[in-house]
Amino acid sequence: MGEIFSRIEHLRTADEVVQQIEALVLEGILRVGDRLPGERELARQFDVSRPILRDALKDLEGRGLLTTRHGGGTYVADVIGQVFAKPVTELFATHRKAASDYLEYRREIEGVAAEFAARRATADDLALLDRIVERMQEVQPSGDMEAEAAIDVEFHQAIGECAHNIMLMHTLRSCYRLLSEGVLQNRILVFNLPDASATLLDQHLAIHKAVRSGDPAAARRAAMDHITYLEQALAEAERTGDWQRVARLRLTQRS
């Protein structure tokens, strides 16, 4: 990790260290699971004494923003996972309406995020997005569906970050957490459909192009069209899977 922490310029108190780390988490610069530098290095970057640093870290750990793991090291705690508590995610997983409502919500919120990204993305944002898209293009021909699904989430998270709206970014991250944990739907089903992988790549490239060219209307439209395709593809994948299940049962019964 580079030096994202900056020298405390004023009274060099624990409160000032706390506020800087809070801001880094809030802005999504420090993410869930990121490890902070060691105590000596962190004190050097902040230019504060180690006792002051320890007080700050203790405060943040007490409030659940940081955690110390067995074997050493201080990490950003799982603050995003707490947006949807376990009982709620279990309800999502067992009620079909949750999946359709989830995609409906994502279509609207990602449309806004892409529109904002097209208006607000900086040169550094675009450089990061370019790297993700390059990796996406490298992964797609491999047929590795798990890798494609992972880079898919990374791409959408980056668009949310380019929007430079804290509420949007954290809301979207909580949505993608449900995806990565397989709570709402099996995305791998979609990749099994003919030409789905290539179609999804084309849609991601369209979003990327619109954001990069600073076209908010096109970015919003591309993002919303992408989610509409996902809705249709998932419905088709579920139907196809059900047809396969019924056909297998018929074959078994008549054999």
Rosetta blueprint (number, residue, H / E / L):
1 M L
2 G L
3 E L
4 I L
5 F L
6 S L
7 R L
8 I L
9 E L
10 H L
11 L L
12 R L
13 T L
14 A H
15 D H
16 E H
17 V H
18 V H
19 Q H
20 Q H
21 I H
22 E H
23 A H
24 L H
25 V H
26 L H
27 E L
28 G L
29 I L
30 L L
31 R L
32 V L
33 G L
34 D L
35 R E
36 L L
37 P L
38 G L
39 E H
40 R H
41 E H
42 L H
43 A H
44 R H
45 Q H
46 F H
47 D L
48 V L
49 S L
50 R H
51 P H
52 I H
53 L H
54 R H
55 D H
56 A H
57 L H
58 K H
59 D H
60 L H
61 E H
62 G H
63 R L
64 G L
65 L L
66 L E
67 T E
68 T E
69 R L
70 H L
71 G L
72 G L
73 G L
74 T E
75 Y E
76 V E
77 A L
78 D L
79 V L
80 I L
81 G L
82 Q L
83 V L
84 F L
85 A L
86 K H
87 P H
88 V H
89 T H
90 E H
91 L H
92 F H
93 A H
94 T H
95 H L
96 R H
97 K H
98 A H
99 A H
100 S H
101 D H
102 Y H
103 L H
104 E H
105 Y H
106 R H
107 R H
108 E H
109 I H
110 E H
111 G H
112 V H
113 A H
114 A H
115 E H
116 F H
117 A H
118 A H
119 R H
120 R H
121 A L
122 T L
123 A H
124 D H
125 D H
126 L H
127 A H
128 L H
129 L H
130 D H
131 R H
132 I H
133 V H
134 E H
135 R H
136 M H
137 Q H
138 E H
139 V H
140 Q H
141 P H
142 S H
143 G L
144 D L
145 M H
146 E H
147 A H
148 E H
149 A H
150 A H
151 I H
152 D H
153 V H
154 E H
155 F H
156 H H
157 Q H
158 A H
159 I H
160 G H
161 E H
162 C H
163 A L
164 H L
165 N L
166 I H
167 M H
168 L H
169 M H
170 H H
171 T H
172 L H
173 R H
174 S H
175 C H
176 Y H
177 R H
178 L H
179 L H
180 S H
181 E L
182 G L
183 V L
184 L L
185 Q L
186 N L
187 R L
188 I H
189 L H
190 V H
191 F H
192 N L
193 L L
194 P L
195 D L
196 A H
197 S H
198 A H
199 T H
200 L H
201 L H
202 D H
203 Q H
204 H H
205 L H
206 A H
207 I H
208 H H
209 K H
210 A H
211 V H
212 R H
213 S L
214 G L
215 D L
216 P H
217 A H
218 A H
219 A H
220 R H
221 R H
222 A H
223 A H
224 M H
225 D H
226 H H
227 I H
228 T H
229 Y H
230 L H
231 E H
232 Q H
233 A H
234 L H
235 A H
236 E H
237 A H
238 E H
239 R H
240 T H
241 G H
242 D H
243 W H
244 Q H
245 R H
246 V H
247 A H
248 R H
249 L H
250 R H
251 L H
252 T H
253 Q H
254 R H
255 S L
